[in-house]
Amino acid sequence: MRFRLFFILILPYLFSSCYHKDVMNDRADDVVQAFFYSGKEGKFIITKEEIFQATSKESDGASTNISGYAEYRISSYDLATGKLVGRVDMEEGIEKAFIILGASPGKIWIYSVNSELGFHCRDPKTLEVIADEKTLESKAPFNSFIFARPEWVKLGQFYGMNQENGFVMLTDMQGFHYYFDPAKNTMEKTEDEIRNFPADANYLNSSAYFSDGMFVSLSNDIRKKLMVKNEDSTAKFTYLDAALVIDNDPVHDAQRKLNYIDSIKRLQKIVDDTLHSIYDRYPELKNDVMMFNAKSVQESETRNKVRDLQRATDDYGREIRKIQKDKRYMVDYPALSDGNKNFFVIYASDVSDTARIFIAKEKLENNSISEIWKVKLKDFYRDPEKANSKGAFANVFNDGDPQFHYQWFDTGDGKIVIISQLQMICINSSNGKIIWEKPL
């Protein structure tokens, strides 16, 4: 959440009057958050969008200085068509600050400093309030719970969602954390910390990893080579000013973490089963392997094997506990993929400041890369800040204070959706055909 306020004391300035933007209908000046929702209500893209209300604009011909305040809205877009199906004005960004915690079946969970809302849930399609804080407090498990009232800048420290178990995380007035299970409508105190993914996560990187340890990377040349595990001999494709698309979805991250823990548990079970088969033959080894009096070479070898297996199962246990405490899965740069080691590359159309974006879908198989499709996104710039300095957006944004740094990529339902430069595009992940695109 931003609150921009700028004052420059250099004269003279040409003062220009400001137009109050319509929060419900005008274009957004920034995107703060985006995520997929899928349920019986349908499949939607939920976004938190900023509308900057400029109270004054001053220009000296070379630069424009803006002061004002931010208002926010939540929007719900139909994944199949891009149609806006729900929108709500959440009002001024400090006095009515809020944080979208996450989703459970049929509900989007939000905490707002607005006393009329507080902790509440909304319909994922219409975004209408299903239950506000007063309604929730009228019955268990909230009828004796007193919600913490943090400053607006600290909302993420008091409220969040654990994507590994699907529980909402709450804080009471004593500073204790609780897990709220929306499915069972139960609450339990926890010492787990509240972990919120950064809203400005970077979705582009020079390398991208898969769950089996395989990865693809780009060389550092202006025209980058696409390689498998940094092997130059495997490079078949080159792309101008390229980057690999990373999967930063917190739900996917939680699932990767759980999958990895399950894989360690499977290895641990194999070791435990082997140990128990030896214990059945030599019960005294289970009690104290160091005190086992080996009477033959075979028994001595068995004792040593048991010691190794015991160390291994202990190591697995420590590894599991370590990963469970980690905020994220061990792979820092997981490739965004729609399955089967597919991944995505974006690159520039040319070397100009107004270069457009190409996106290509690649497939990694047997240490070899093949291109499935590529498509040019003619309304998206590779470097929106440079494009903006060249006046690329001058005719689009006459009011407010548009920001172009936010990017979001995700796949679902056979589609890849991109938010960049205050617009959104949906592409058929199978063939690269653009399904829809729209301004935000």
C-alpha positions as CSV (number, residue, x, y, z in Angstrom):
1,M,0.0,0.0,0.0
2,R,1.4,3.3,-1.0
3,F,0.7,6.9,0.0
4,R,2.4,9.2,-2.4
5,L,3.0,12.8,-1.5
6,F,5.5,15.0,-3.4
7,F,6.6,18.6,-3.0
8,I,9.2,20.3,-5.1
9,L,10.3,23.8,-4.3
10,I,11.6,24.9,-7.6
11,L,9.7,27.7,-9.5
12,P,8.2,28.5,-11.8
13,Y,5.6,25.7,-12.3
14,L,2.6,25.4,-14.6
15,F,-0.3,24.3,-12.3
16,S,-2.8,22.0,-13.9
17,S,-6.1,21.2,-12.3
18,C,-6.9,17.6,-11.2
19,Y,-9.9,15.5,-12.0
20,H,-11.3,13.2,-9.3
21,K,-11.2,9.7,-10.6
22,D,-14.2,7.3,-10.3
23,V,-13.0,4.4,-8.2
24,M,-15.5,2.0,-9.6
25,N,-15.1,2.8,-13.3
26,D,-11.8,4.6,-14.1
27,R,-8.5,2.8,-14.9
28,A,-6.4,1.8,-12.0
29,D,-3.1,3.5,-11.2
30,D,-1.5,0.4,-9.7
31,V,-2.2,-3.2,-8.9
32,V,-1.3,-4.4,-5.4
33,Q,-2.3,-8.1,-5.5
34,A,-3.7,-10.7,-7.8
35,F,-4.6,-14.4,-7.5
36,F,-6.8,-17.1,-9.0
37,Y,-10.0,-18.4,-7.3
38,S,-11.6,-21.6,-8.4
39,G,-14.8,-23.0,-6.9
40,K,-18.4,-23.9,-7.5
41,E,-19.1,-20.2,-8.1
42,G,-16.7,-20.3,-11.0
43,K,-13.1,-19.4,-11.9
44,F,-12.0,-15.8,-11.3
45,I,-9.0,-13.5,-11.1
46,I,-9.2,-11.5,-7.9
47,T,-7.2,-8.2,-7.8
48,K,-6.6,-5.4,-5.4
49,E,-6.2,-2.2,-7.4
50,E,-5.1,1.3,-6.4
51,I,-6.8,4.5,-7.7
52,F,-4.6,7.6,-7.0
53,Q,-6.5,10.7,-6.4
54,A,-4.2,13.6,-7.4
55,T,-5.0,16.8,-5.5
56,S,-2.4,18.8,-7.3
57,K,-0.1,18.4,-10.3
58,E,2.7,20.8,-11.2
59,S,4.9,20.7,-14.2
60,D,8.0,22.7,-15.2
61,G,8.0,21.2,-18.7
62,A,10.6,18.6,-18.0
63,S,8.9,16.8,-15.1
64,T,5.5,16.5,-13.4
65,N,5.2,16.5,-9.6
66,I,2.0,15.1,-8.0
67,S,0.5,15.1,-4.6
68,G,-2.6,13.3,-3.5
69,Y,-3.8,10.1,-1.8
70,A,-4.7,6.5,-2.7
71,E,-8.1,4.8,-2.7
72,Y,-8.5,1.0,-3.3
73,R,-10.9,-1.4,-4.9
74,I,-11.2,-5.2,-5.2
75,S,-12.2,-6.6,-8.6
76,S,-13.3,-10.0,-9.7
77,Y,-12.8,-11.0,-13.4
78,D,-14.2,-14.1,-15.1
79,L,-11.3,-16.3,-16.1
80,A,-13.0,-17.5,-19.3
81,T,-14.0,-14.1,-20.7
82,G,-12.1,-11.4,-18.7
83,K,-15.5,-9.8,-17.9
84,L,-15.7,-7.8,-14.7
85,V,-18.2,-9.7,-12.6
86,G,-17.7,-8.0,-9.2
87,R,-16.1,-4.8,-7.8
88,V,-16.2,-3.1,-4.5
89,D,-14.9,0.3,-3.5
90,M,-12.8,-0.1,-0.3
91,E,-12.3,3.6,0.0
92,E,-9.3,5.6,1.3
93,G,-6.0,3.7,1.7
94,I,-5.0,4.6,5.2
95,E,-8.2,5.2,7.2
96,K,-9.9,2.2,5.5
97,A,-6.8,0.1,5.0
98,F,-7.3,-3.7,4.4
99,I,-5.4,-6.8,3.6
100,I,-6.7,-9.7,1.5
101,L,-5.7,-12.8,3.4
102,G,-6.7,-15.6,1.0
103,A,-9.6,-17.8,-0.1
104,S,-11.5,-20.8,1.2
105,P,-14.3,-22.5,-0.7
106,G,-17.0,-19.9,-1.4
107,K,-15.2,-17.1,0.5
108,I,-12.5,-14.4,0.2
109,W,-11.1,-13.5,3.6
110,I,-10.2,-9.9,4.4
111,Y,-9.2,-7.9,7.4
112,S,-10.0,-4.1,7.3
113,V,-9.3,-1.4,9.8
114,N,-12.8,-0.1,8.8
115,S,-14.8,-0.7,11.9
116,E,-17.9,-1.5,9.9
117,L,-16.1,-4.5,8.3
118,G,-13.1,-5.6,10.4
119,F,-12.4,-9.3,9.8
120,H,-14.9,-10.4,7.2
121,C,-15.5,-12.6,4.1
122,R,-16.9,-11.9,0.7
123,D,-18.4,-13.8,-2.2
124,P,-15.5,-14.5,-4.7
125,K,-17.7,-13.6,-7.7
126,T,-19.8,-10.6,-6.6
127,L,-17.5,-9.5,-3.8
128,E,-20.5,-8.8,-1.7
129,V,-20.0,-9.2,2.1
130,I,-21.1,-12.6,3.3
131,A,-20.3,-12.0,7.0
132,D,-18.7,-9.0,8.7
133,E,-16.9,-9.0,12.0
134,K,-19.9,-8.3,14.1
135,T,-21.8,-11.1,12.4
136,L,-18.9,-13.5,13.0
137,E,-18.5,-12.5,16.6
138,S,-22.2,-13.4,17.4
139,K,-21.4,-17.1,17.4
140,A,-18.6,-19.6,18.0
141,P,-15.7,-19.7,17.6
142,F,-15.5,-15.8,17.6
143,N,-18.0,-15.0,20.4
144,S,-15.2,-14.7,23.0
145,F,-12.5,-13.6,20.6
146,I,-11.2,-10.0,20.6
147,F,-9.5,-9.1,17.4
148,A,-6.2,-7.1,17.5
149,R,-6.4,-3.6,16.1
150,P,-3.0,-2.9,14.5
151,E,-1.8,0.2,12.7
152,W,-2.6,0.0,9.0
153,V,1.1,-0.5,8.1
154,K,1.3,-3.6,10.3
155,L,-1.7,-5.5,9.1
156,G,0.4,-8.3,7.6
157,Q,2.1,-8.9,11.0
158,F,-1.3,-9.6,12.6
159,Y,-3.4,-11.3,9.9
160,G,-2.5,-13.8,7.2
161,M,-3.2,-17.2,5.8
162,N,-1.2,-20.5,6.0
163,Q,-1.5,-22.0,2.5
164,E,-0.1,-25.3,3.7
165,N,-3.2,-26.1,5.8
166,G,-5.6,-23.6,4.3
167,F,-6.2,-21.9,7.7
168,V,-6.6,-18.2,8.3
169,M,-4.2,-16.7,10.8
170,L,-5.5,-14.2,13.3
171,T,-4.1,-12.3,16.3
172,D,-6.0,-11.3,19.5
173,M,-5.6,-8.2,21.7
174,Q,-3.0,-10.1,23.8
175,G,-0.8,-10.7,20.7
176,F,-1.5,-14.4,20.5
177,H,-1.8,-16.1,17.1
178,Y,-4.6,-18.4,16.2
179,Y,-5.5,-20.7,13.3
180,F,-9.0,-20.4,12.1
181,D,-10.2,-23.3,10.0
182,P,-13.0,-22.0,7.7
183,A,-14.1,-25.6,6.7
184,K,-14.7,-26.7,10.3
185,N,-15.4,-23.3,11.8
186,T,-12.9,-23.9,14.6
187,M,-10.0,-21.9,16.1
188,E,-6.8,-23.0,17.8
189,K,-4.0,-21.1,19.4
190,T,-0.6,-21.5,17.6
191,E,3.0,-20.3,18.0
192,D,3.5,-20.4,14.3
193,E,4.4,-17.0,12.8
194,I,2.3,-15.3,10.2
195,R,3.9,-15.4,6.8
196,N,2.7,-13.3,4.0
197,F,4.3,-13.4,0.5
198,P,5.6,-10.0,-0.7
199,A,3.1,-8.2,-2.9
200,D,6.0,-7.1,-5.2
201,A,7.4,-10.6,-5.9
202,N,9.6,-10.8,-8.9
203,Y,8.2,-13.1,-11.6
204,L,11.2,-12.9,-14.0
205,N,14.6,-14.5,-13.5
206,S,17.6,-15.8,-15.4
207,S,17.1,-19.4,-14.2
208,A,14.1,-21.6,-13.5
209,Y,14.0,-24.9,-11.6
210,F,11.8,-28.0,-11.7
211,S,10.9,-30.2,-8.8
212,D,13.4,-33.0,-9.8
213,G,16.4,-30.6,-9.7
214,M,16.5,-30.0,-13.4
215,F,16.7,-26.3,-14.4
216,V,17.0,-24.1,-17.4
217,S,19.0,-20.9,-17.6
218,L,19.9,-17.9,-19.8
219,S,23.3,-16.7,-20.6
220,N,24.3,-13.1,-19.9
221,D,24.6,-11.9,-23.4
222,I,22.3,-9.2,-24.8
223,R,20.9,-11.9,-27.0
224,K,20.5,-14.7,-24.4
225,K,21.0,-18.4,-25.0
226,L,18.5,-20.7,-23.4
227,M,20.3,-23.6,-21.8
228,V,19.7,-26.8,-19.8
229,K,21.6,-26.8,-16.5
230,N,24.0,-24.1,-17.8
231,E,25.3,-26.4,-20.5
232,D,26.2,-24.2,-23.5
233,S,26.2,-27.3,-25.7
234,T,22.4,-27.7,-25.3
235,A,21.6,-24.1,-26.4
236,K,19.4,-24.1,-29.4
237,F,17.5,-20.8,-29.0
238,T,18.5,-17.2,-28.5
239,Y,16.3,-14.4,-27.4
240,L,16.7,-10.7,-27.1
241,D,16.7,-9.3,-23.5
242,A,15.0,-12.5,-22.3
243,A,13.8,-13.7,-18.9
244,L,12.3,-16.9,-17.6
245,V,8.9,-16.7,-15.9
246,I,8.8,-17.9,-12.2
247,D,6.0,-19.4,-10.3
248,N,5.4,-17.1,-7.2
249,D,1.9,-18.3,-6.3
250,P,1.8,-19.0,-2.5
251,V,-0.6,-21.9,-2.9
252,H,1.7,-23.6,-5.4
253,D,4.7,-22.9,-3.2
254,A,2.9,-24.5,-0.2
255,Q,2.1,-27.6,-2.3
256,R,5.7,-27.9,-3.5
257,K,6.8,-27.8,0.1
258,L,4.4,-30.5,1.1
259,N,5.3,-32.7,-1.8
260,Y,9.0,-32.4,-0.9
261,I,8.3,-33.3,2.8
262,D,6.2,-36.3,1.5
263,S,9.2,-37.5,-0.6
264,I,11.5,-37.3,2.5
265,K,8.9,-39.2,4.6
266,R,8.8,-42.0,2.0
267,L,12.6,-42.4,2.2
268,Q,12.4,-42.3,6.0
269,K,9.8,-45.0,5.9
270,I,12.0,-47.3,3.8
271,V,14.8,-46.8,6.4
272,D,12.4,-47.4,9.3
273,D,11.0,-50.6,7.7
274,T,14.6,-51.9,7.2
275,L,15.5,-51.1,10.8
276,H,12.4,-52.9,12.1
277,S,13.2,-56.0,10.1
278,I,16.7,-56.0,11.7
279,Y,15.2,-55.4,15.2
280,D,12.9,-58.4,14.7
281,R,16.0,-60.5,14.3
282,Y,18.2,-58.7,16.9
283,P,15.9,-57.1,19.4
284,E,18.8,-55.9,21.6
285,L,20.0,-53.6,18.8
286,K,16.8,-51.5,19.2
287,N,17.6,-50.9,22.9
288,D,21.3,-49.8,22.5
289,V,23.2,-50.4,19.3
290,M,26.5,-49.5,21.0
291,M,26.1,-52.2,23.7
292,F,25.3,-54.9,21.2
293,N,28.0,-57.6,21.5
294,A,28.7,-58.8,18.0
295,K,29.7,-62.5,17.9
296,S,30.4,-62.7,14.2
297,V,31.5,-60.6,11.2
298,Q,27.9,-60.7,10.0
299,E,26.6,-59.4,13.3
300,S,29.3,-56.7,13.4
301,E,28.3,-55.6,9.9
302,T,24.6,-55.6,10.9
303,R,25.4,-53.4,14.0
304,N,27.3,-50.9,11.7
305,K,24.4,-50.9,9.3
306,V,21.9,-50.2,12.1
307,R,24.0,-47.2,13.2
308,D,24.0,-45.8,9.7
309,L,20.3,-46.3,9.3
310,Q,19.5,-44.7,12.7
311,R,21.6,-41.7,11.7
312,A,19.8,-41.5,8.3
313,T,16.3,-41.6,9.9
314,D,17.4,-38.9,12.4
315,D,18.7,-36.8,9.5
316,Y,15.4,-37.2,7.6
317,G,13.5,-36.0,10.7
318,R,15.7,-33.0,11.1
319,E,15.4,-32.1,7.5
320,I,11.6,-32.3,7.7
321,R,11.5,-30.1,10.8
322,K,13.8,-27.6,9.1
323,I,11.7,-27.4,5.9
324,Q,8.5,-27.1,8.0
325,K,9.9,-23.9,9.6
326,D,11.0,-22.4,6.3
327,K,8.8,-19.6,4.9
328,R,9.1,-21.0,1.4
329,Y,10.1,-24.2,-0.4
330,M,13.8,-24.8,-0.9
331,V,13.7,-24.0,-4.6
332,D,14.0,-20.2,-4.9
333,Y,13.1,-19.9,-8.5
334,P,10.5,-22.5,-9.5
335,A,9.5,-22.4,-13.2
336,L,6.0,-21.4,-14.0
337,S,4.6,-24.4,-15.7
338,D,1.3,-25.9,-16.9
339,G,2.8,-29.4,-16.6
340,N,5.3,-31.8,-18.2
341,K,8.3,-29.6,-17.7
342,N,6.8,-26.8,-19.9
343,F,8.0,-23.3,-19.1
344,F,7.7,-19.8,-20.4
345,V,10.2,-17.2,-21.7
346,I,9.5,-13.5,-22.4
347,Y,11.8,-11.4,-24.6
348,A,12.0,-8.1,-26.5
349,S,10.9,-7.5,-30.1
350,D,13.9,-5.1,-30.7
351,V,16.4,-3.0,-28.9
352,S,14.4,0.2,-28.8
353,D,13.0,1.8,-25.6
354,T,9.5,1.0,-26.9
355,A,10.3,-2.7,-27.7
356,R,7.2,-4.9,-27.3
357,I,7.0,-8.3,-25.5
358,F,7.1,-11.8,-27.0
359,I,6.2,-14.8,-24.9
360,A,7.2,-18.3,-25.8
361,K,6.2,-21.6,-24.3
362,E,9.0,-24.2,-24.3
363,K,9.2,-27.8,-23.3
364,L,12.1,-29.5,-21.6
365,E,12.5,-33.2,-22.4
366,N,15.5,-35.5,-22.2
367,N,17.9,-32.5,-21.7
368,S,16.5,-31.0,-24.9
369,I,14.3,-27.9,-25.4
370,S,11.6,-27.5,-28.0
371,E,9.4,-24.5,-28.7
372,I,5.7,-25.2,-28.6
373,W,4.5,-21.7,-29.5
374,K,5.3,-18.0,-29.3
375,V,3.1,-14.9,-29.6
376,K,3.8,-11.1,-29.7
377,L,2.0,-9.0,-27.1
378,K,1.8,-5.8,-29.1
379,D,0.3,-3.7,-26.3
380,F,2.9,-4.7,-23.7
381,Y,6.4,-3.1,-23.5
382,R,9.5,-5.0,-22.4
383,D,10.5,-2.0,-20.3
384,P,7.4,0.0,-19.4
385,E,9.4,2.7,-17.5
386,K,11.5,3.5,-20.6
387,A,8.3,3.3,-22.8
388,N,6.6,5.7,-20.5
389,S,9.4,8.2,-20.7
390,K,8.9,8.1,-24.5
391,G,5.3,9.0,-24.1
392,A,3.9,5.5,-24.8
393,F,1.1,6.0,-22.2
394,A,0.5,9.7,-22.5
395,N,-2.8,9.3,-24.3
396,V,-4.0,6.6,-21.9
397,F,-3.5,8.2,-18.5
398,N,-4.5,11.8,-18.3
399,D,-5.3,11.7,-14.5
400,G,-4.0,10.0,-11.5
401,D,-0.4,8.7,-11.2
402,P,0.0,5.4,-13.0
403,Q,2.7,3.0,-11.8
404,F,4.0,0.2,-14.1
405,H,6.3,-1.9,-11.9
406,Y,3.7,-4.6,-10.9
407,Q,3.7,-7.9,-12.8
408,W,1.9,-11.1,-12.2
409,F,1.9,-14.4,-14.1
410,D,-0.1,-17.6,-13.3
411,T,-1.5,-20.6,-15.1
412,G,-4.8,-22.4,-14.6
413,D,-7.6,-24.0,-16.5
414,G,-5.5,-24.3,-19.6
415,K,-4.6,-20.6,-19.6
416,I,-1.7,-18.3,-18.7
417,V,-2.8,-14.9,-17.4
418,I,-0.4,-11.9,-17.3
419,I,-0.9,-8.6,-15.5
420,S,1.6,-6.0,-16.5
421,Q,1.5,-2.3,-17.2
422,L,-2.0,-1.9,-15.8
423,Q,-3.5,-4.3,-18.2
424,M,-4.3,-8.0,-18.2
425,I,-4.1,-10.7,-21.0
426,C,-5.2,-14.3,-21.1
427,I,-3.6,-16.8,-23.5
428,N,-4.5,-20.3,-24.4
429,S,-1.7,-22.3,-22.9
430,S,-2.0,-25.1,-25.4
431,N,-1.7,-23.1,-28.6
432,G,-0.7,-19.6,-27.7
433,K,-3.9,-17.9,-29.0
434,I,-4.9,-14.8,-27.2
435,I,-8.3,-15.4,-25.6
436,W,-8.9,-11.9,-24.2
437,E,-7.2,-8.8,-23.0
438,K,-8.4,-5.8,-21.0
439,P,-7.2,-2.6,-19.2
440,L,-7.4,-2.6,-15.5
